[in-house]
């Protein structure tokens, strides 16, 4: 699980300059941007905050996200 302190400071790297980029935790394995809908996997308790990774899952419904997330390639 990602620490609460870290979650408080993390922001969506694609949105943070123009919007808040606040993230919500989904099933302890994904971070979802509340502004753009990009989804960032949490792999071995480490958020993968790469815009390209978030883009891959942007159109996937929250309920359809794989648990656990696949490792980024």
C-alpha positions in Angstrom: 0.0 0.0 0.0 1.2 3.5 -0.8 1.7 5.7 2.2 -0.9 8.3 3.0 1.8 11.0 3.1 2.9 10.2 -0.4 -0.7 10.1 -1.7 -1.2 13.6 -0.4 1.6 15.1 -2.5 1.2 13.0 -5.7 -0.5 14.7 -8.6 -1.2 13.6 -12.2 1.9 14.6 -14.2 -0.3 15.4 -17.2 -2.6 17.8 -15.4 -0.6 19.4 -12.6 0.4 22.5 -14.5 -3.1 23.5 -15.5 -5.4 21.8 -13.1 -5.2 20.3 -9.6 -4.5 16.8 -10.9 -5.8 15.2 -7.7 -5.6 11.4 -7.6 -8.0 8.9 -6.0 -7.0 5.4 -5.0 -8.9 2.6 -6.7 -8.7 -0.9 -5.0 -5.2 -0.1 -3.6 -3.7 -0.8 -7.0 -4.5 2.2 -9.2 -4.3 6.0 -8.9 -7.0 7.7 -11.0 -6.8 11.4 -11.9 -10.0 13.2 -11.1 -9.4 15.8 -13.9 -8.4 13.8 -17.0 -9.2 10.2 -16.1 -5.7 8.8 -16.6 -5.0 5.7 -14.6 -1.6 5.0 -13.1 -0.9 1.5 -11.8 0.7 0.8 -8.4 3.2 -2.0 -8.8 4.8 -3.5 -5.6 3.6 -0.4 -3.7 5.2 2.0 -6.1 3.0 4.3 -8.2 4.1 4.3 -11.9 3.5 8.0 -12.6 4.5 8.0 -16.3 2.1 9.9 -18.6 2.4 7.2 -21.3 1.4 4.6 -18.7 -1.6 6.7 -17.7 -2.6 7.2 -21.3 -2.8 3.4 -21.9 -5.6 3.0 -19.3 -7.5 6.4 -19.8 -10.4 4.9 -21.8 -10.7 1.8 -19.5 -13.6 1.9 -17.1 -12.6 1.8 -13.4 -14.5 -1.5 -12.9 -12.5 -3.1 -15.8 -9.0 -2.3 -14.6 -7.0 -5.4 -14.0 -6.2 -6.3 -10.4 -3.3 -6.6 -9.9 -2.1 -4.2 -12.6 0.3 -5.6 -15.2 3.9 -4.5 -15.0 4.8 -1.7 -17.4 6.7 -2.7 -20.4 
